[in-house]
């Protein structure tokens, strides 16, 4: 069984990759371990994980997730190979994300900026759907994305009133 579950913080905003038809979101997740060694010293180790989201999950991640957000991720481990800049063969691992949940937003995130990013993504999807480049996006999907943007702005307005 190939199953990975992680909880950690994003090291930077989601990055767009792939083609217009096959959108990918690349995320970098930091997980931390803390322990006390034999000498009684506190030790901390951070491990970085490359996450790959596809389809609607990728669109959502690109419009919503920001550096510092704490997330829960479920997915599958996949090995990758590439040629480095120096010509040497490299090997690494990435996690193909099946499920992603936000535990806590990034500190001091500006919801208005996130809403603007979300609207921009929705606008691009609408243009791609209208031109026939995207057939995998339904009006229900777009409606759900607009609902997320509205909720973010409503929360920002509620916080401003406090």
C-alpha positions in Angstrom: 0.0 0.0 0.0 1.3 3.4 -1.0 -0.3 5.9 1.4 1.2 9.1 3.0 -0.3 11.4 5.6 1.5 14.6 6.7 0.8 17.6 8.8 3.1 20.6 8.3 3.4 24.2 7.1 3.8 25.5 3.6 7.2 27.0 2.9 5.9 29.3 0.1 2.8 30.1 -1.9 1.5 27.4 -4.3 3.3 27.5 -7.7 1.4 26.9 -11.0 2.8 24.2 -13.4 1.6 22.0 -16.2 -0.5 23.1 -19.2 -3.7 25.0 -19.6 -5.6 21.7 -19.9 -3.7 19.9 -17.1 -3.1 22.4 -14.3 -0.8 21.4 -11.5 0.0 23.2 -8.2 3.4 22.6 -6.6 3.7 23.0 -2.9 6.6 22.7 -0.5 5.6 21.4 2.9 7.8 21.4 6.0 7.4 18.8 8.7 9.3 19.1 12.0 10.5 16.5 14.5 11.7 17.5 18.0 13.5 15.2 20.5 16.0 15.3 23.3 19.3 13.6 22.6 21.3 11.4 25.1 23.2 14.5 26.3 19.9 16.2 27.2 20.0 18.7 24.4 16.9 19.6 22.5 17.2 18.7 18.8 15.0 19.7 15.9 14.9 18.4 12.4 12.9 19.8 9.5 12.0 17.6 6.5 10.8 19.2 3.2 8.3 17.5 1.0 7.3 18.4 -2.6 3.5 18.1 -3.1 1.8 17.9 -6.5 -1.9 18.7 -6.8 -3.9 18.1 -10.0 -7.2 19.3 -11.4 -9.7 21.2 -9.2 -7.5 20.6 -6.1 -4.7 22.4 -8.0 -7.0 25.3 -8.9 -8.2 25.6 -5.3 -4.6 25.4 -3.9 -3.4 28.1 -6.3 -6.2 30.5 -5.4 -6.3 29.8 -1.6 -3.1 28.5 -0.1 -0.3 30.7 1.1 3.1 30.5 2.7 2.8 29.5 6.4 -0.6 27.8 6.2 -0.7 24.6 8.3 -2.2 21.7 6.3 -3.1 18.1 6.5 -2.2 16.1 3.3 -3.0 12.6 2.2 -1.6 11.1 -1.0 0.8 8.7 -2.6 4.6 8.7 -2.8 6.2 8.8 -6.2 9.9 8.7 -7.1 11.2 11.1 -9.7 14.4 11.4 -11.8 15.9 14.3 -13.6 19.2 15.6 -14.9 20.7 18.4 -12.7 22.3 21.6 -14.0 25.7 20.0 -13.8 24.5 17.0 -16.0 24.4 14.5 -13.1 21.4 12.2 -12.7 19.3 13.1 -9.7 16.5 11.3 -7.8 13.9 12.5 -5.4 10.4 11.9 -4.2 7.1 13.8 -4.4 3.7 13.3 -3.0 0.7 13.1 -5.4 -2.0 14.8 -3.2 -5.4 13.1 -3.0 -6.8 15.2 -0.1 -5.6 18.5 1.4 -7.2 20.3 4.4 -6.3 23.6 5.9 -5.7 23.3 9.7 -4.9 27.0 10.1 -4.4 29.9 7.8 -1.1 31.5 7.2 -0.2 34.1 9.8 -1.3 37.6 8.8 -2.8 36.5 5.5 -4.6 39.2 3.6 -7.9 37.8 2.6 -8.6 40.5 0.2 -5.4 39.6 -1.8 -6.5 35.9 -1.7 -9.9 36.8 -2.9 -8.4 38.8 -5.8 -6.2 35.8 -6.7 -9.3 33.5 -6.5 -11.3 35.8 -8.8 -8.4 35.9 -11.2 -8.3 32.1 -11.3 -12.0 31.9 -11.8 -11.9 34.4 -14.6 -9.2 32.4 -16.4 -11.2 29.2 -16.0 -14.3 30.9 -17.5 -12.3 32.2 -20.5 -10.7 28.7 -21.0 -14.1 27.1 -20.7 -15.8 29.5 -23.1 -13.0 29.0 -25.7 -13.2 25.2 -25.4 -9.7 24.8 -24.0 -11.2 23.4 -20.7 -14.1 21.0 -20.7 -13.4 19.5 -17.2 -14.7 22.6 -15.3 -18.5 22.7 -14.7 -20.5 25.7 -13.7 -21.1 24.0 -10.4 -17.3 24.0 -9.8 -17.0 27.7 -10.7 -20.0 28.4 -8.4 -18.2 26.6 -5.5 -15.0 28.6 -6.2 -17.0 31.9 -6.1 -18.6 30.8 -2.9 -15.1 30.3 -1.3 -14.1 33.8 -2.4 -17.4 35.2 -1.0 -16.8 33.4 2.4 -13.3 34.8 2.6 -14.5 38.4 2.0 -17.3 38.0 4.4 -14.9 36.7 7.1 -12.6 39.7 6.4 -15.6 42.1 6.8 -16.6 40.4 10.0 -13.1 40.6 11.4 -12.9 44.3 10.5 -16.1 45.0 12.5 -14.6 43.4 15.7 
